[in-house]
Amino acid sequence: MTADALLRDGVLLLAAVTGAGVVLTRDPVRQSVVLSLHGLVLAVVFFLYAAPDVALSQIVVGAIVLPLMFLLALAKVRRRQALRDAERSRS
Amino acid sequence: MRARTRLLVFGAGASVLTLALLAAAARLPRGGYPGPYGTALNRVAVEERHATDVVAAVTYDYRGFATLGEETILFASVAGAALLLRRTRSQWQGAHDLDSMPDRAASAPNEALRLAAVALVPVTITFGLYLTAHGQVSPGGGFQGGVILASAPLLVYVATRARDLARMAPWSAAELGESAGLVSYLGVGVAGLAATGSYLANVLPLGSPGDVLSAGTILALSGAVALAVGSGLVLMLVAFVEETIRPDDGGGR
């Protein structure tokens, strides 16, 4: 096995580990951070499999924009929950 | 179902899935490309289209019509999301008030964060423009350039406040850019139709391979895609940020 193939298999394995990490993280806020890490590893996978064009988009979309949208949506949901709880305790 | 039974069912399913995945992974091509199309394109693309990045030649020329479809999907989803969050537009113009929303305690500006943004924003914009302009020469192109350009206003928001995001990326300008990007893509296609009789055919001079100003319509289409993707992403980010920090009017349904 050449060093090149070893590197590719290693990064695939790393993607499996971070992917499992995303599933096993139960707190959604932490999960979106782990998802960002997984996105970054996937970008390396694309790069090593000779797709630098896809890797460039993956860095921004998978590692930044997607987790950010999750975080913003979570912030919205939490605020709504906090409001509802406040109303309930008032009545 | 008892816990033990459940575990047995899960174990059986998981082991079958693992075996299937391992079998599939073992057959993944490692490096070499097995199909005929890539080899054929690699042979003809530089000569035909004067584009040294064959991926860009495929995206914006050989499969340019498929890219038009993707552009339309992006446009439709951004338009749909903007429609859903339409209340936000008038409120966004009051971005000054957003920063002083009751439960949005104005955090003290973090000097280190601001310095990082000052250092990163010009680099981000330059890199985005570079990728857009050099898509036909090296890996990159309109989509990649567009998303990277769109992350510049995001950096500004991280380092400052909603007001500065609204000033740097006004909603109306992003809306205009989103539409202008799609319209110019369609326009380049129509120009090909008028000049040669086939949609998206090349109408611009090809230049010499490896030059920035080469590959004819590939460069023009790449610019159109960068405009549409960048503006669309900015619209989404602004809408999401606005929706997140705006207080709920009654909350829930």
Interface residues (C-beta under 8 A of the other chain):
Chain A: D4 A5 R8 L12 Y49 A50 A51 P52 D53 L56 S57 V60 V61 I64 V65 L68 M69 L72 A73 A75 K76 R79 R80 L83 R84
Chain B: A25 R30 G31 D53 V55 A56 D103 L131 P139 G140 G141 F143 Q144 V147 I148 A150 S151 L154 L233 M236 L237 F240 V241 E243 T244 P247 D248 G251 G252
